Amino acid sequence: MKILTVLTYYRPHTSGLTIYAERLAQAFVKRGHQVTVMTNQYDPSLPREETLAGVKVIRVPVAARVSKGTIAPTFGWVASKLVLQHDVVQLHLPQFDAPGVALRARLLGKPVVLTYHCDVQLPQGLFNRLVNFVLDFQNNLAGRLANHIVTYTQDYADHSPYLSRFASKLTPILPPVEMPVPTPEAVSAFAERHRTKERQPVIGMVTRFASEKGVEVLLDALPKILEEYPNAQVLYAGQHENVMGEQAYFARLAPRIREYEISGHWTFLGNLDPLQLAAVYPNLNVITVPSLNSTEAFGLVQIEAMLNGVPSVPSALPGVRQPALMHGMGRVSQIGDPASLAESILGVLKDADQYRGDSAALKKLYNPDSIAQVYEALFEKLRNS
């Protein structure tokens, strides 16, 4: 089968959406399919065309940026050519260009499957409200044109204003999650470098530094945690500087974080590749996902941590709360509530054995090959209908 995957950002950009798309695309290739990813050339230094792990990547030049989005004048022309060459089109939303691609696919008789990752809630401001309105309009149009819509969990679908409009053609499919197995030497080297045996417990946060991620909630919860565990430390993995659209947010919190850095209670690890990140998880006692709004729909890092036996403390957002609830590997804290977050983290730390879970079962459940098979069945059903 020839599968065309279309999304705004692809690798080397790092986000839950791009990681999901990459894992699924590579799983399709391993199963013998031909996969092309059409995306934006958000960085001019990136090649216009290349092949990554068997996936053909075509990047369309960007003329301008609007908030976190892009404007690529030739996107439609390239899409017309590629849609014609493929059997099925998978769109990853949110995406401004999605309805144009979906329309081309429908006119050419190609099935369109839309994978909806999250709602969009830009920061306050007149301009951002306008951007949000336009993007909502585009996403709604794409939803109407799509043959079928996929999201991560029914919990998120039930609470999403967008997805509730398309309940009749929606299927929840768990996201693909896999982690490389680090060598014992790599895990030990990381522990020694960051003194994870001495500075206990270790609280992990793995994400871009963005306003919706709730970094300030963890900051506000730390004093209570440090009362119980004076040697506790936070290890923050992910891009934290020069995140698109988030520079002001980082600047606002940086002075407070700097105090914790000086005292050894907070360390930025930077943007890590999968193998580097795999050495981090075994050194954690707990991971937290204190996200604040529905731009977070699941939190793939929770499953990555759980595959290493590490419990999670997410906020009670629909979808985000599901990994801890479904697998019994963590506790849920109230949204935006530092006291609740501190209490939940402390509760997990004090009764860690209760939240270990079954890592082997999780590995099988979230294996990208298993997820790709579910998508395959959906694609074939649509092609034959």
C-alpha positions in Angstrom: 0.0 0.0 0.0 1.2 3.5 -0.8 0.5 5.8 2.2 0.8 9.6 2.1 1.3 11.1 5.6 0.8 14.9 5.8 1.6 17.1 8.8 3.0 20.6 9.5 6.2 19.5 11.3 8.3 16.4 11.0 11.7 15.3 12.2 14.0 16.8 13.3 11.4 18.9 15.1 10.5 17.3 18.4 7.0 17.0 19.8 4.6 14.3 20.7 2.9 14.7 17.4 6.0 14.3 15.3 7.3 11.4 17.4 3.9 9.6 16.9 4.0 10.2 13.1 7.6 9.1 12.9 7.0 5.8 14.8 3.9 5.0 12.8 5.5 5.8 9.4 8.5 3.6 10.2 6.2 0.8 11.4 4.3 0.9 8.1 7.6 0.7 6.2 8.7 -2.3 8.2 5.4 -4.0 7.3 6.2 -3.5 3.6 4.3 -0.4 2.7 5.6 2.6 0.8 5.4 5.7 2.9 5.8 9.4 1.9 5.7 12.2 4.5 4.8 15.6 3.2 5.6 18.4 5.6 7.0 22.0 5.8 10.6 23.0 5.4 10.4 24.9 8.7 14.2 25.2 8.8 15.7 26.3 5.4 18.8 24.2 6.2 16.8 21.0 6.0 16.9 19.1 2.7 13.8 19.4 0.4 13.8 15.7 0.0 15.4 12.8 1.9 14.8 9.3 3.1 14.8 8.6 6.8 14.6 5.0 8.0 12.9 4.0 4.8 10.4 6.9 4.9 10.5 9.4 2.0 10.3 12.9 3.4 9.3 15.8 1.1 9.5 19.3 2.7 7.7 22.2 1.1 9.4 25.7 1.4 7.9 28.1 3.9 7.3 31.7 2.9 6.2 33.0 6.3 5.2 32.0 9.8 1.9 32.8 11.6 2.2 32.1 15.4 3.3 28.5 15.5 2.1 27.7 12.0 3.6 28.2 8.6 2.5 29.5 5.2 3.8 27.4 2.2 2.4 28.8 -1.1 3.3 25.6 -3.1 1.9 23.2 -0.6 -1.3 22.6 -2.6 0.5 22.0 -5.8 2.8 19.4 -4.2 -0.1 17.8 -2.5 -2.0 17.4 -5.7 0.9 15.5 -7.3 1.5 13.3 -4.2 -2.2 12.4 -3.5 -2.5 11.1 -7.1 0.5 8.8 -6.5 -0.8 7.2 -3.3 -3.5 4.8 -2.2 -4.5 6.4 1.1 -3.9 9.8 2.8 -3.3 10.2 6.5 -3.5 13.7 7.9 -2.2 14.7 11.3 -4.1 17.5 12.9 -4.0 20.3 14.0 -2.9 21.4 10.5 -3.8 24.5 8.5 -3.4 22.8 5.1 -5.4 19.7 6.0 -8.7 20.6 4.3 -7.0 21.3 0.9 -5.2 18.0 1.0 -8.4 16.2 2.1 -10.4 17.8 -0.7 -7.9 16.7 -3.3 -8.0 13.1 -1.9 -11.8 13.0 -2.0 -11.9 14.3 -5.6 -9.4 11.6 -6.6 -11.2 8.9 -4.8 -8.5 8.3 -2.2 -9.5 7.5 1.4 -8.7 10.1 4.0 -7.9 9.2 7.6 -7.5 12.1 10.0 -5.4 11.5 13.2 -6.5 14.2 15.7 -3.8 14.8 18.3 -5.1 17.7 20.3 -7.2 20.8 20.5 -5.5 24.1 19.9 -5.5 26.8 22.6 -3.1 29.6 21.8 -2.1 32.2 24.5 -4.4 35.2 25.1 -4.4 38.1 22.7 -6.5 39.4 19.8 -4.1 38.1 17.1 -4.0 34.6 18.7 -7.7 34.5 18.9 -7.9 35.2 15.2 -5.3 32.5 14.4 -7.3 30.1 16.6 -10.5 30.9 14.8 -9.0 30.3 11.4 -7.3 27.0 12.5 -10.5 25.8 14.1 -12.3 26.5 10.8 -9.7 24.6 8.8 -9.7 21.6 11.2 -13.5 21.5 11.1 -13.5 21.5 7.3 -10.9 18.7 7.2 -13.0 16.7 9.6 -16.0 16.9 7.3 -14.0 15.9 4.3 -12.2 13.0 6.1 -13.6 9.5 5.7 -12.6 8.6 9.2 -11.1 10.2 12.3 -8.7 8.6 14.8 -7.8 9.9 18.3 -5.9 8.4 21.2 -8.7 7.7 23.8 -12.4 7.7 24.1 -12.0 9.8 27.2 -10.4 12.6 25.2 -13.0 12.3 22.4 -15.8 12.6 24.9 -14.5 15.9 26.2 -13.2 17.5 22.9 -15.7 20.0 21.3 -14.0 19.1 18.0 -14.2 15.3 18.2 -17.8 15.3 19.6 -19.0 16.7 16.2 -17.7 13.6 14.4 -18.6 10.8 16.8 -20.2 8.7 14.0 -16.8 8.3 12.2 -14.4 8.2 15.0 -12.2 5.3 16.3 -9.9 5.5 19.4 -6.5 3.9 18.7 -3.7 4.0 21.3 -0.5 5.7 20.2 2.6 3.9 19.1 5.3 3.9 21.8 8.7 2.2 21.9 12.0 2.9 23.5 15.5 1.5 22.7 17.0 -0.6 25.4 20.0 1.3 27.0 23.1 -0.5 28.0 23.7 -0.9 31.8 26.8 1.2 31.4 24.8 4.1 29.8 22.3 4.0 32.7 25.1 3.9 35.3 27.1 6.7 33.6 24.0 8.9 33.6 23.4 8.1 37.3 26.9 9.0 38.1 26.9 12.2 36.1 23.7 13.5 37.7 24.2 11.9 41.1 20.8 10.1 41.0 21.8 7.7 43.7 22.6 10.6 46.1 20.0 13.2 45.1 16.8 11.2 45.7 14.0 11.0 44.8 14.4 11.9 41.1 11.3 13.6 39.5 11.3 13.6 35.7 9.6 16.0 33.3 10.0 15.2 29.6 8.6 17.8 27.2 9.1 21.0 25.3 9.1 24.1 27.6 5.7 25.5 26.7 3.0 27.4 28.6 0.5 24.6 28.3 2.8 22.0 29.9 2.4 23.4 33.5 6.0 23.9 34.4 5.1 26.5 36.9 2.8 24.0 38.7 5.8 21.8 39.3 7.8 24.8 40.4 5.1 25.7 42.9 4.9 22.1 44.2 8.6 21.7 44.8 8.8 23.5 48.2 6.3 21.0 49.7 8.2 18.1 48.1 11.5 19.3 49.4 10.1 19.5 52.9 9.6 15.7 52.8 12.7 15.0 50.6 15.4 17.7 51.0 17.6 16.0 48.4 15.0 15.6 45.7 15.8 16.8 42.2 14.0 17.4 39.0 15.5 16.2 35.7 13.9 18.1 32.8 14.5 16.5 29.3 13.4 18.4 26.2 14.0 21.7 24.5 13.8 24.5 26.9 15.4 27.4 25.1 14.2 29.1 22.0 11.0 27.1 21.7 8.9 28.6 19.0 6.4 31.0 20.5 7.5 30.2 24.1 10.4 32.5 24.7 8.5 34.9 27.0 7.2 32.0 29.0 10.7 30.6 29.6 12.0 34.1 30.5 9.3 34.5 33.1 10.1 31.2 34.9 13.9 31.2 34.3 14.9 33.2 37.5 13.0 30.8 39.8 14.4 27.7 38.0 17.9 29.2 38.2 17.6 29.2 42.0 16.8 25.5 42.0 19.6 24.8 39.5 22.1 26.4 41.8 21.0 24.4 44.7 21.1 21.1 42.7 17.3 20.6 42.7 16.8 21.2 39.0 18.8 20.1 35.9 18.0 20.8 32.3 19.1 17.8 30.2 18.4 19.4 26.8 16.8 17.8 23.7 17.8 14.1 23.8 17.7 11.5 21.1 15.7 8.2 21.9 18.8 6.3 23.1 19.9 9.1 25.4 16.4 9.4 26.8 16.3 5.6 27.3 19.2 6.0 29.8 17.3 8.7 31.7 14.0 6.8 32.5 15.6 4.0 34.7 17.1 6.7 36.9 13.7 8.3 37.7 11.5 7.6 40.6 8.4 9.3 39.1 7.5 11.3 36.0 5.0 14.1 36.0 2.8 15.6 33.2 1.1 18.6 34.9 -0.4 19.9 31.7 -3.0 22.7 31.8 -5.3 22.4 28.8 -6.5 20.2 26.0 -3.5 20.9 23.8 -2.2 17.8 25.7 -4.2 14.7 24.8 -2.3 11.8 26.2 1.4 12.4 27.1 3.4 9.7 25.3 6.2 10.1 27.8 4.1 8.5 30.5 4.1 5.2 28.6 7.8 5.6 27.8 8.5 5.9 31.6 6.1 3.1 32.4 7.9 0.8 30.1 10.8 1.3 32.5 8.6 0.7 35.6 8.4 4.4 36.4 5.0 5.6 37.6 3.4 8.8 36.5 1.6 11.7 38.1 -0.4 13.5 35.4 -3.0 16.3 35.7 -6.6 15.3 35.5 -7.0 16.4 31.9 -9.2 14.1 29.7 -6.8 11.7 27.9 -3.8 12.8 29.9 -5.1 11.0 33.0 -5.7 7.8 31.1 -2.2 6.1 31.3 -2.1 6.3 35.1 -5.8 5.2 35.4 -5.8 2.5 32.7 -2.5 0.8 33.9 -2.6 1.6 37.6 0.9 3.1 37.4 0.4 6.5 39.1 -1.9 9.0 40.7 -3.8 11.9 39.1 -3.5 15.4 40.4 -5.9 18.3 40.0 -5.3 20.6 37.0 -3.2 23.6 37.8 -3.1 22.8 41.6 0.5 22.7 43.0 -0.7 21.3 46.4 -2.5 18.4 44.7 0.5 17.8 42.5 2.9 17.7 45.5 0.5 15.4 47.4 0.2 13.0 44.4 3.9 12.8 43.8 4.6 12.3 47.5 1.9 9.6 47.6 3.5 7.7 44.7 7.0 8.0 46.2 5.9 6.7 49.6 4.1 3.7 48.1 6.2 3.0 45.0 5.6 -0.8 44.9 1.9 -0.2 44.5 2.4 1.6 41.1 5.0 -0.7 39.4 2.6 -2.2 36.8 3.3 -4.7 34.0 5.9 -3.3 31.7 6.0 -6.3 29.4 2.2 -6.1 28.8 2.5 -2.4 28.1 5.3 -3.0 25.6 3.1 -5.4 23.6 0.0 -3.1 23.8 1.8 0.0 22.5 4.1 -1.7 20.1 4.2 0.4 16.8 3.7 -2.7 14.7 0.5 -3.5 16.6 -0.7 0.0 16.2 0.2 -0.1 12.5 -1.9 -3.2 12.0 -5.0 -1.5 13.4 -4.5 1.4 11.0 -3.9 -1.1 8.2 -7.3 -2.7 8.8 -9.0 0.7 8.9 -7.3 1.7 5.6 -8.3 -1.5 3.9 -11.9 -1.2 5.1 -12.1 2.4 3.7 -10.5 1.4 0.4 -13.0 -1.5 -0.1 -16.1 0.5 1.0 
